[in-house]
Amino acid sequence: YDSINRRRLFQVMRKLRIPGKLRRLVEMTVRKTANKVIIDGSTSEEFAVKKGLRQGDPLSTVLFNLVQETILRESGINTKGLLYGNRHQCLAYADDVVLMARSKGEVIRTFKLLESKAREYGLRINESKTKYIVMKDMNTGLSTNLVINYTDNRTYIGESATGRIFRDNINK
C-alpha cells in the first residue's frame, strides 16, 4: 500500500472507465496527503506524502485491488478459473498471492513476470506471503534463489480451493 505510484493508479482508473466524477473524488482524497510524527512527546512539522495509500482507509483496499487486477491482466496471467489449457494461474487479494502452474519452473517464471510488472506500478510482490501450487511435475529438481512457499494446503483466504468447494456450493 505505501509504495503504490499514484499517477499510475489514476491512469488505471481512467483505463477501467471509472466515471470522471468518482475519479475526481478519489483523487481529492489521495492526491495531497500529509503526515506528522510524534517522537518522545514532540510533534514534527507536517510533511507531504507523495506515494502510497493510507493504511486503514477502506478505500485503499479497493484502489490497491484495481491496480493489482491491472497488473495481472497486463502480465497475461490467468485469474479466471481452471488451469487446464493455461500455463499459469494466479489468485490474489491485497498482498496474499497464490501462483499455480504445471511445473516449479513455470511458477518461477510467473513470479518474475508478475514482479516485473508490479515494479512499474511502484509495488513489490511480498515473497513471504506468496504461495505456490504445482499441478504436476513437482519434482523438477530446479533450484533458484527465489523463496516462495510451496503449499499442499489448497486454502486461500480461508476457503478451500479444491473441487469440494464447487460440489458444496452446487448442492446448496
PLY file of the C-alpha trace (Angstrom):
ply
format ascii 1.0
element vertex 172
property float x
property float y
property float z
element edge 171
property int vertex1
property int vertex2
end_header
0.00 0.00 0.00
2.66 2.50 0.98
4.63 2.42 -2.27
1.93 2.48 -4.95
2.54 5.03 -7.69
-0.43 7.41 -7.52
-0.02 8.65 -11.10
-0.28 5.03 -12.30
-3.30 4.49 -10.02
-5.13 7.40 -11.67
-4.20 6.02 -15.12
-5.65 2.63 -14.10
-8.89 4.28 -13.01
-9.20 6.03 -16.39
-8.32 2.82 -18.26
-11.00 0.91 -16.32
-13.51 3.63 -17.30
-14.34 4.61 -13.76
-16.65 7.64 -14.10
-14.89 11.00 -14.04
-16.76 12.34 -11.02
-15.81 9.30 -8.93
-12.19 9.51 -10.15
-12.00 13.17 -9.14
-13.40 12.38 -5.67
-10.81 9.64 -5.21
-8.03 11.91 -6.46
-9.09 14.60 -3.98
-8.74 12.16 -1.08
-5.49 10.59 -2.29
-3.51 13.26 -4.13
-2.47 15.67 -1.37
-1.80 13.88 1.88
0.40 14.95 4.75
1.59 13.39 7.99
3.07 14.37 11.32
5.11 12.14 13.59
5.20 12.17 17.39
8.61 11.32 18.88
9.14 11.47 22.64
6.00 13.58 23.01
7.06 16.15 20.40
5.10 16.52 17.17
7.09 17.00 13.97
6.35 19.52 11.28
3.85 18.36 8.69
5.41 16.65 5.66
3.91 15.73 2.30
3.36 12.10 1.31
3.69 11.69 -2.46
3.17 7.97 -2.97
1.21 5.13 -1.49
-2.25 4.78 0.01
-3.41 5.37 3.56
-3.24 2.33 5.81
-6.60 1.53 7.38
-8.62 3.55 4.88
-11.32 1.23 3.44
-10.92 2.90 0.05
-7.23 1.94 -0.04
-8.02 -1.77 -0.36
-10.33 -1.16 -3.31
-7.81 1.09 -5.05
-4.97 -1.35 -4.42
-7.03 -4.20 -5.87
-7.80 -2.14 -9.00
-4.07 -1.74 -9.60
-3.40 -5.38 -8.76
-6.06 -6.53 -11.24
-4.47 -4.36 -13.92
-1.03 -5.83 -13.17
-2.42 -9.37 -13.50
-4.20 -8.56 -16.77
-1.16 -6.85 -18.28
1.01 -9.80 -17.24
-1.26 -12.19 -19.13
-1.69 -14.34 -16.04
-4.99 -16.25 -15.87
-7.17 -15.18 -12.94
-10.47 -16.59 -14.14
-10.74 -20.25 -13.30
-9.33 -23.64 -14.04
-5.75 -24.30 -15.10
-6.49 -26.72 -17.99
-5.16 -25.02 -21.14
-3.34 -22.25 -19.29
0.31 -22.46 -18.34
-0.09 -20.45 -15.16
-2.75 -19.01 -12.94
-2.90 -16.60 -10.01
-5.25 -15.84 -7.13
-4.60 -12.52 -5.43
-6.14 -10.29 -2.81
-4.14 -7.45 -1.28
-0.68 -8.94 -0.65
-1.87 -12.57 -0.45
-0.86 -14.25 -3.71
-1.20 -17.88 -4.80
0.53 -18.95 -8.03
-0.47 -22.19 -9.73
1.36 -23.78 -12.64
2.26 -27.14 -14.16
5.89 -27.03 -13.01
8.08 -25.27 -10.47
9.95 -23.61 -13.33
6.70 -22.16 -14.65
5.86 -20.87 -11.15
9.22 -19.09 -11.02
8.73 -17.58 -14.49
5.22 -16.45 -13.50
6.51 -14.89 -10.28
9.23 -12.98 -12.12
6.74 -11.77 -14.74
4.36 -10.60 -12.03
7.16 -8.97 -10.04
8.45 -7.09 -13.10
5.00 -5.73 -13.96
4.32 -4.79 -10.31
7.51 -2.69 -10.22
6.07 -0.50 -12.99
3.34 0.48 -10.52
5.69 1.06 -7.59
4.85 -2.29 -5.97
6.82 -5.31 -4.80
5.43 -8.83 -4.50
5.80 -10.00 -0.91
7.63 -13.34 -1.27
6.83 -14.38 2.30
3.08 -14.04 1.64
3.23 -15.71 -1.79
2.32 -19.38 -2.02
2.58 -21.71 -4.98
0.91 -24.91 -6.07
2.42 -27.14 -8.76
-0.34 -29.07 -10.51
2.04 -31.74 -11.87
5.79 -32.33 -12.28
6.50 -31.45 -8.61
9.99 -32.98 -8.53
11.75 -30.96 -11.20
14.94 -30.52 -9.18
15.06 -26.91 -10.34
16.99 -24.64 -7.98
16.76 -20.89 -7.74
17.35 -18.10 -5.26
13.65 -17.27 -5.29
11.98 -18.13 -1.98
8.28 -18.79 -2.50
6.42 -21.03 -0.09
5.08 -24.30 -1.50
1.79 -25.43 -0.05
-0.24 -28.66 -0.20
-2.98 -26.80 1.56
-5.26 -25.53 -1.15
-6.89 -22.94 1.10
-6.91 -19.31 0.05
-8.19 -16.52 2.31
-9.93 -19.10 4.47
-11.70 -21.03 1.68
-10.85 -24.39 0.17
-9.68 -24.18 -3.44
-10.48 -27.82 -4.26
-13.32 -29.48 -6.13
-15.14 -29.85 -2.81
-15.99 -26.17 -2.68
-17.63 -26.50 -6.09
-19.65 -29.56 -5.06
-20.62 -27.99 -1.72
-21.92 -24.85 -3.39
-23.77 -26.68 -6.19
-25.66 -28.85 -3.67
-26.98 -25.83 -1.68
0 1
1 2
2 3
3 4
4 5
5 6
6 7
7 8
8 9
9 10
10 11
11 12
12 13
13 14
14 15
15 16
16 17
17 18
18 19
19 20
20 21
21 22
22 23
23 24
24 25
25 26
26 27
27 28
28 29
29 30
30 31
31 32
32 33
33 34
34 35
35 36
36 37
37 38
38 39
39 40
40 41
41 42
42 43
43 44
44 45
45 46
46 47
47 48
48 49
49 50
50 51
51 52
52 53
53 54
54 55
55 56
56 57
57 58
58 59
59 60
60 61
61 62
62 63
63 64
64 65
65 66
66 67
67 68
68 69
69 70
70 71
71 72
72 73
73 74
74 75
75 76
76 77
77 78
78 79
79 80
80 81
81 82
82 83
83 84
84 85
85 86
86 87
87 88
88 89
89 90
90 91
91 92
92 93
93 94
94 95
95 96
96 97
97 98
98 99
99 100
100 101
101 102
102 103
103 104
104 105
105 106
106 107
107 108
108 109
109 110
110 111
111 112
112 113
113 114
114 115
115 116
116 117
117 118
118 119
119 120
120 121
121 122
122 123
123 124
124 125
125 126
126 127
127 128
128 129
129 130
130 131
131 132
132 133
133 134
134 135
135 136
136 137
137 138
138 139
139 140
140 141
141 142
142 143
143 144
144 145
145 146
146 147
147 148
148 149
149 150
150 151
151 152
152 153
153 154
154 155
155 156
156 157
157 158
158 159
159 160
160 161
161 162
162 163
163 164
164 165
165 166
166 167
167 168
168 169
169 170
170 171
